[in-house]
Amino acid sequence: MRARAAALALVICFGADPLAAQTLADLAAQARAAVQAASPQPAPQAAAPAILAPNEVRIPVPAETIGAGDIISNDMLEDRTIPTAALNRYPAAVSRAALVGKMARRMLVAGHPVPANAVAEPKLVTRGVPAQIRFEESGLAIRAIGLPLESGIAGAVIRLKNIDSNQIVTGTVQSDGSVKVGG
């Protein structure tokens, strides 16, 4: 009688179905299951990185085909494992930092390693597209529009034709896309 009362008390305390548990062992198992369900579960562990063979390396490759002139973003890339021997024969970009923010010089095929010479810094000034010319010295600032005679990346020295005077000037491409001349 006392065992049945204890079992009934366990059933009531833990909310188990009294028809499902007929023995004290069943009630104890249900109680343990209820306690485990109520306790917080540990966060799932991140999958361990795959262990590569000594003759393999993981490099970024295009996830989809990238056209010539496109600026490469991180979401355009995926990682792929390739044999080290392939990198020894054909130098390829081995890190995302070597690709993200760069311009594709030619079409990059999805899933294939990106040759090191297939990417370049993006052109900030394009030949034939008007650009701002800046001259700044001793508090004097002059701005004009010029027609670049060549394309250039930040820091490149290029020639431009001043639209107002038709003079050819030489300047340094700035990171904002303007060209600084003189001083």
C-alpha positions in Angstrom: 0.0 0.0 0.0 2.8 2.4 0.9 4.6 1.6 -2.4 1.5 2.3 -4.4 1.1 5.7 -2.6 4.7 6.6 -3.2 4.3 5.7 -6.9 1.2 7.8 -7.1 3.0 10.7 -5.4 5.8 10.4 -8.0 3.2 10.3 -10.8 1.5 13.5 -9.5 4.8 15.3 -8.9 6.3 14.7 -12.3 3.1 14.8 -14.3 3.5 11.3 -15.7 0.6 9.4 -17.0 -0.6 7.0 -14.2 -1.7 4.4 -16.8 1.7 4.3 -18.5 3.8 3.5 -15.4 2.8 0.3 -13.6 6.0 -0.3 -11.5 8.2 1.8 -9.3 11.1 1.3 -11.8 9.0 2.7 -14.6 8.1 5.7 -12.5 11.8 6.3 -11.6 12.7 6.1 -15.3 10.0 8.6 -16.2 11.2 10.9 -13.4 14.8 10.7 -14.7 13.5 11.5 -18.2 11.5 14.4 -17.0 14.6 15.8 -15.1 16.8 15.4 -18.2 14.2 17.1 -20.4 13.9 20.0 -18.0 17.7 20.6 -17.7 19.3 22.9 -20.2 20.9 21.0 -23.1 24.6 21.9 -23.9 25.0 24.0 -27.0 25.8 21.9 -30.0 29.5 21.9 -30.7 30.8 23.2 -34.0 31.9 20.5 -36.3 35.7 19.9 -36.1 37.6 21.1 -39.1 38.4 18.4 -41.5 41.9 17.0 -41.2 43.7 17.3 -44.5 46.2 14.9 -45.9 49.8 16.2 -45.9 49.6 16.6 -49.7 46.3 18.6 -49.7 45.5 22.3 -49.0 42.2 24.1 -48.7 41.9 27.2 -50.9 39.1 29.6 -51.8 37.5 29.1 -55.3 34.6 30.8 -57.0 31.2 29.5 -55.9 29.8 30.7 -59.2 31.4 31.9 -62.4 32.8 35.5 -62.0 32.9 37.7 -65.0 35.9 39.8 -66.1 35.8 43.2 -64.4 33.6 42.0 -61.4 34.7 42.9 -57.9 35.1 39.8 -55.8 33.1 39.6 -52.6 33.4 37.0 -49.8 30.0 35.4 -50.6 31.2 34.7 -54.2 33.8 32.2 -52.8 33.8 28.8 -51.2 36.6 26.6 -49.9 37.8 23.5 -51.7 40.5 21.0 -51.0 43.1 20.5 -53.8 46.4 18.6 -54.1 49.5 20.7 -53.1 51.1 19.6 -56.4 48.5 21.6 -58.3 49.6 24.8 -56.5 53.2 24.0 -57.2 52.5 23.9 -60.9 50.1 26.8 -61.2 50.4 29.6 -58.6 46.9 30.3 -57.3 45.4 32.6 -54.6 45.5 30.6 -51.3 43.6 33.0 -49.0 40.3 34.9 -49.1 42.3 38.1 -48.3 44.1 37.7 -51.6 40.8 37.8 -53.5 38.1 39.8 -51.6 37.9 43.3 -52.9 40.0 42.6 -56.0 38.8 42.8 -59.6 38.7 39.8 -61.9 40.9 40.4 -64.9 39.3 37.5 -66.8 36.4 35.1 -66.3 36.9 32.9 -63.2 35.2 29.5 -63.5 33.3 28.1 -60.6 35.0 25.5 -58.6 38.5 26.1 -60.1 41.5 27.6 -58.3 42.0 31.3 -59.1 45.3 32.0 -60.7 47.4 34.6 -58.9 47.6 36.8 -62.0 43.8 36.6 -62.7 43.0 39.3 -60.1 44.1 42.9 -59.7 43.3 45.9 -57.6 40.2 47.6 -58.9 40.7 50.6 -61.3 39.6 53.8 -59.6 40.2 55.9 -62.7 39.2 54.6 -66.1 40.6 55.8 -69.4 38.2 58.1 -71.2 35.8 58.5 -68.2 36.0 62.1 -66.7 37.7 62.3 -63.3 38.2 65.1 -60.8 41.6 66.8 -60.8 42.7 68.3 -57.5 45.5 70.8 -56.8 46.1 71.7 -53.2 49.0 73.8 -51.9 49.4 76.3 -49.0 45.7 76.6 -48.5 44.9 77.0 -52.2 42.6 74.4 -53.6 41.7 74.1 -57.3 39.4 71.5 -58.7 38.8 70.7 -62.4 37.6 67.9 -64.6 40.0 65.9 -66.6 39.9 63.1 -69.1 42.2 60.3 -68.1 44.5 59.1 -70.9 45.1 55.8 -69.0 43.4 53.8 -66.2 44.9 53.6 -62.8 44.6 52.1 -59.3 45.1 54.0 -56.0 48.7 55.4 -56.0 49.3 55.1 -59.7 50.7 58.0 -61.6 48.6 58.7 -64.7 48.2 61.4 -67.4 45.0 63.4 -67.9 43.8 66.0 -70.3 42.4 69.1 -68.6 39.1 69.7 -70.3 39.1 73.5 -69.7 42.7 74.2 -71.0 43.4 71.1 -73.1 46.7 70.7 -71.3 48.1 67.3 -70.4 48.8 67.0 -66.7 50.3 64.2 -64.6 48.9 63.2 -61.2 48.5 60.5 -58.6 45.3 58.5 -58.3 43.7 59.0 -54.8 41.6 56.4 -53.0 38.5 58.4 -53.6 38.9 58.2 -57.4 40.2 61.8 -57.8 43.6 62.6 -59.2 46.0 64.9 -57.2 48.4 67.0 -59.3 51.2 69.3 -58.2 52.1 70.0 -54.5 
